[in-house]
Amino acid sequence: MRCDRRLLRDSDGRPVKIVGMAIDFTEDRLRIEMLEETARTDALTGLLNRRGLSINYAALQSADGFAVLALDLDGFKEVNDTSGHAMGDLVLQSTAERLTSAVRSQDLVARTGGDEFVVIVAGDRSTGEAAAERIVARMREPLLIDDKIADVRTSIGGVWTGEKREVSELLKAADALLYDAKAAGKDTIMFQSAS
């Protein structure tokens, strides 16, 4: 609620009365909150987007460090090419579910582009490596959509740092390791400490 009041005066400037109005702006506030949420999440998967990832990473706390995992889907292009974009969308939604189920609720999961995802794990290096292993294992499970099996897996580039650093810097390092993982044969993990 917002209250506006105004003092009314007569022609000689003497106060006559106070007129007030209460305004309920609940609907406006809810609409603003919905727009803010939409600006931070990916419409297809419901995961964070790049902006949401940056905002949530800024608030993420850990005394043990942070692991940043850059993921790319292996075999996704073939699904889109052979089964169409509707099937591709279902694969992306299933991937989102698999990623969130492979990490803890306090960890951050984002879709940053087409078939590119980022996971940020608060904790020591072994916690980040274990999360990467769980993700790869979950993505190896058969994905049955509309009586078809989509053979989509993931490659991961991961970096760990003991101190909070700029997320863009960590993503750049994780991305470089992702390309190494893909070059090494896909469906694999390349993980190291940030330099």
GUTOR-531812 format. One record per residue (C-alpha): residue in three letters; x, y, z. Coordinates in nm, 2 decimals, decimal comma, padded with zeros to 4 digits. Example, Ala and Ser with C-alpha at 12.3 -4.5 7.8 and 13.67 -1.06 7.14 Angstrom:
BEGIN
+------+--------+--------+--------+
: rest :      x :      y :      z :
+------+--------+--------+--------+
:  Ala :  01,23 : -00,45 :  00,78 :
:  Ser :  01,37 : -00,11 :  00,71 :
+------+--------+--------+--------+
//
This chain:
BEGIN
+------+--------+--------+--------+
: rest :      x :      y :      z :
+------+--------+--------+--------+
:  Met :  00,00 :  00,00 :  00,00 :
:  Arg :  00,10 :  00,35 : -00,06 :
:  Cys : -00,07 :  00,65 :  00,10 :
:  Asp : -00,07 :  00,99 : -00,05 :
:  Arg : -00,19 :  01,29 :  00,16 :
:  Arg : -00,24 :  01,65 :  00,07 :
:  Leu : -00,32 :  01,95 :  00,29 :
:  Leu : -00,59 :  02,17 :  00,14 :
:  Arg : -00,59 :  02,54 :  00,23 :
:  Asp : -00,84 :  02,82 :  00,19 :
:  Ser : -00,79 :  03,13 : -00,01 :
:  Asp : -00,61 :  03,29 :  00,29 :
:  Gly : -00,37 :  03,00 :  00,32 :
:  Arg : -00,53 :  02,85 :  00,63 :
:  Pro : -00,54 :  02,47 :  00,65 :
:  Val : -00,89 :  02,34 :  00,58 :
:  Lys : -00,86 :  01,97 :  00,56 :
:  Ile : -00,63 :  01,68 :  00,47 :
:  Val : -00,73 :  01,47 :  00,18 :
:  Gly : -00,57 :  01,12 :  00,15 :
:  Met : -00,58 :  00,82 : -00,08 :
:  Ala : -00,45 :  00,47 : -00,02 :
:  Ile : -00,33 :  00,29 : -00,33 :
:  Asp : -00,29 : -00,09 : -00,34 :
:  Phe : -00,01 : -00,17 : -00,59 :
:  Thr :  00,01 : -00,54 : -00,51 :
:  Glu : -00,07 : -00,64 : -00,87 :
:  Asp :  00,20 : -00,40 : -01,01 :
:  Arg :  00,45 : -00,54 : -00,76 :
:  Leu :  00,37 : -00,90 : -00,86 :
:  Arg :  00,40 : -00,81 : -01,23 :
:  Ile :  00,75 : -00,65 : -01,16 :
:  Glu :  00,86 : -00,95 : -00,97 :
:  Met :  00,75 : -01,18 : -01,25 :
:  Leu :  00,94 : -00,97 : -01,50 :
:  Glu :  01,25 : -00,97 : -01,29 :
:  Glu :  01,23 : -01,35 : -01,26 :
:  Thr :  01,18 : -01,38 : -01,63 :
:  Ala :  01,49 : -01,17 : -01,69 :
:  Arg :  01,69 : -01,42 : -01,48 :
:  Thr :  01,56 : -01,75 : -01,61 :
:  Asp :  01,56 : -01,95 : -01,93 :
:  Ala :  01,21 : -01,98 : -02,07 :
:  Leu :  01,24 : -02,33 : -02,20 :
:  Thr :  01,41 : -02,51 : -01,91 :
:  Gly :  01,33 : -02,28 : -01,61 :
:  Leu :  01,70 : -02,28 : -01,53 :
:  Leu :  01,90 : -01,96 : -01,46 :
:  Asn :  02,02 : -01,77 : -01,77 :
:  Arg :  02,35 : -01,59 : -01,79 :
:  Arg :  02,22 : -01,29 : -01,61 :
:  Gly :  02,06 : -01,50 : -01,34 :
:  Leu :  02,38 : -01,70 : -01,30 :
:  Ser :  02,58 : -01,38 : -01,25 :
:  Ile :  02,34 : -01,24 : -00,99 :
:  Asn :  02,31 : -01,57 : -00,80 :
:  Tyr :  02,68 : -01,63 : -00,81 :
:  Ala :  02,74 : -01,29 : -00,65 :
:  Ala :  02,53 : -01,40 : -00,35 :
:  Leu :  02,67 : -01,76 : -00,33 :
:  Gln :  02,89 : -01,82 : -00,02 :
:  Ser :  03,15 : -02,08 :  00,05 :
:  Ala :  03,45 : -02,10 :  00,27 :
:  Asp :  03,58 : -02,40 :  00,07 :
:  Gly :  03,58 : -02,25 : -00,28 :
:  Phe :  03,39 : -02,29 : -00,60 :
:  Ala :  03,38 : -02,52 : -00,89 :
:  Val :  03,26 : -02,39 : -01,23 :
:  Leu :  03,15 : -02,66 : -01,48 :
:  Ala :  03,10 : -02,57 : -01,84 :
:  Leu :  02,89 : -02,84 : -02,02 :
:  Asp :  02,80 : -02,90 : -02,38 :
:  Leu :  02,57 : -03,18 : -02,50 :
:  Asp :  02,73 : -03,45 : -02,72 :
:  Gly :  02,49 : -03,57 : -02,99 :
:  Phe :  02,24 : -03,29 : -02,96 :
:  Lys :  02,28 : -03,16 : -03,31 :
:  Glu :  02,20 : -03,51 : -03,45 :
:  Val :  01,88 : -03,51 : -03,24 :
:  Asn :  01,77 : -03,18 : -03,39 :
:  Asp :  01,87 : -03,28 : -03,74 :
:  Thr :  01,70 : -03,62 : -03,74 :
:  Ser :  01,40 : -03,57 : -03,50 :
:  Gly :  01,34 : -03,20 : -03,52 :
:  His :  01,35 : -02,90 : -03,29 :
:  Ala :  01,05 : -03,01 : -03,08 :
:  Met :  01,25 : -03,32 : -02,98 :
:  Gly :  01,55 : -03,11 : -02,92 :
:  Asp :  01,35 : -02,89 : -02,68 :
:  Leu :  01,24 : -03,20 : -02,49 :
:  Val :  01,61 : -03,31 : -02,47 :
:  Leu :  01,70 : -02,97 : -02,33 :
:  Gln :  01,42 : -02,99 : -02,07 :
:  Ser :  01,53 : -03,34 : -01,97 :
:  Thr :  01,89 : -03,23 : -01,94 :
:  Ala :  01,78 : -02,95 : -01,71 :
:  Glu :  01,60 : -03,20 : -01,49 :
:  Arg :  01,91 : -03,43 : -01,49 :
:  Leu :  02,15 : -03,15 : -01,40 :
:  Thr :  01,94 : -03,02 : -01,11 :
:  Ser :  01,90 : -03,37 : -00,98 :
:  Ala :  02,27 : -03,43 : -00,99 :
:  Val :  02,37 : -03,14 : -00,77 :
:  Arg :  02,26 : -02,99 : -00,44 :
:  Ser :  01,98 : -02,73 : -00,41 :
:  Gln :  02,23 : -02,46 : -00,32 :
:  Asp :  02,44 : -02,52 : -00,63 :
:  Leu :  02,36 : -02,31 : -00,94 :
:  Val :  02,25 : -02,45 : -01,27 :
:  Ala :  02,21 : -02,24 : -01,58 :
:  Arg :  02,14 : -02,27 : -01,95 :
:  Thr :  02,37 : -02,02 : -02,12 :
:  Gly :  02,30 : -02,09 : -02,48 :
:  Gly :  02,17 : -02,35 : -02,73 :
:  Asp :  02,29 : -02,68 : -02,57 :
:  Glu :  02,54 : -02,51 : -02,33 :
:  Phe :  02,50 : -02,53 : -01,96 :
:  Val :  02,69 : -02,41 : -01,66 :
:  Val :  02,69 : -02,55 : -01,31 :
:  Ile :  02,86 : -02,37 : -01,01 :
:  Val :  02,92 : -02,59 : -00,71 :
:  Ala :  03,01 : -02,43 : -00,37 :
:  Gly :  03,27 : -02,64 : -00,20 :
:  Asp :  03,61 : -02,79 : -00,21 :
:  Arg :  03,77 : -02,94 : -00,53 :
:  Ser :  03,65 : -03,29 : -00,46 :
:  Thr :  03,29 : -03,17 : -00,42 :
:  Gly :  03,31 : -03,01 : -00,77 :
:  Glu :  03,47 : -03,32 : -00,92 :
:  Ala :  03,21 : -03,55 : -00,77 :
:  Ala :  02,93 : -03,32 : -00,91 :
:  Ala :  03,09 : -03,34 : -01,26 :
:  Glu :  03,11 : -03,73 : -01,23 :
:  Arg :  02,74 : -03,75 : -01,12 :
:  Ile :  02,64 : -03,53 : -01,41 :
:  Val :  02,82 : -03,74 : -01,67 :
:  Ala :  02,68 : -04,06 : -01,52 :
:  Arg :  02,32 : -03,91 : -01,53 :
:  Met :  02,36 : -03,80 : -01,89 :
:  Arg :  02,48 : -04,15 : -01,99 :
:  Glu :  02,14 : -04,29 : -01,89 :
:  Pro :  01,91 : -04,37 : -02,19 :
:  Leu :  01,67 : -04,08 : -02,26 :
:  Leu :  01,34 : -04,21 : -02,39 :
:  Ile :  01,12 : -03,94 : -02,55 :
:  Asp :  00,81 : -04,03 : -02,76 :
:  Asp :  00,92 : -04,40 : -02,79 :
:  Lys :  01,26 : -04,29 : -02,93 :
:  Ile :  01,59 : -04,31 : -02,75 :
:  Ala :  01,80 : -03,99 : -02,77 :
:  Asp :  02,16 : -04,07 : -02,73 :
:  Val :  02,28 : -03,74 : -02,58 :
:  Arg :  02,57 : -03,72 : -02,34 :
:  Thr :  02,79 : -03,44 : -02,21 :
:  Ser :  03,14 : -03,32 : -02,21 :
:  Ile :  03,25 : -03,10 : -01,91 :
:  Gly :  03,53 : -02,85 : -01,86 :
:  Gly :  03,57 : -02,77 : -01,49 :
:  Val :  03,78 : -02,53 : -01,29 :
:  Trp :  03,80 : -02,50 : -00,91 :
:  Thr :  03,92 : -02,20 : -00,71 :
:  Gly :  03,96 : -02,17 : -00,34 :
:  Glu :  03,86 : -01,80 : -00,35 :
:  Lys :  03,57 : -01,62 : -00,51 :
:  Arg :  03,68 : -01,48 : -00,84 :
:  Glu :  03,49 : -01,31 : -01,13 :
:  Val :  03,25 : -01,56 : -01,28 :
:  Ser :  03,34 : -01,46 : -01,63 :
:  Glu :  03,71 : -01,54 : -01,57 :
:  Leu :  03,62 : -01,88 : -01,43 :
:  Leu :  03,38 : -01,95 : -01,72 :
:  Lys :  03,65 : -01,87 : -01,97 :
:  Ala :  03,89 : -02,12 : -01,81 :
:  Ala :  03,62 : -02,38 : -01,78 :
:  Asp :  03,52 : -02,33 : -02,15 :
:  Ala :  03,88 : -02,39 : -02,26 :
:  Leu :  03,88 : -02,72 : -02,07 :
:  Leu :  03,54 : -02,81 : -02,23 :
:  Tyr :  03,70 : -02,78 : -02,58 :
:  Asp :  03,98 : -03,00 : -02,46 :
:  Ala :  03,73 : -03,26 : -02,33 :
:  Lys :  03,54 : -03,26 : -02,66 :
:  Ala :  03,87 : -03,30 : -02,85 :
:  Ala :  03,96 : -03,59 : -02,63 :
:  Gly :  03,66 : -03,79 : -02,75 :
:  Lys :  03,36 : -03,63 : -02,58 :
:  Asp :  03,15 : -03,78 : -02,30 :
:  Thr :  03,44 : -03,69 : -02,07 :
:  Ile :  03,56 : -03,44 : -01,80 :
:  Met :  03,86 : -03,22 : -01,80 :
:  Phe :  03,90 : -03,06 : -01,45 :
:  Gln :  04,18 : -02,85 : -01,29 :
:  Ser :  04,24 : -02,58 : -01,04 :
:  Ala :  04,22 : -02,23 : -01,17 :
:  Ser :  04,56 : -02,07 : -01,21 :
+------+--------+--------+--------+
//
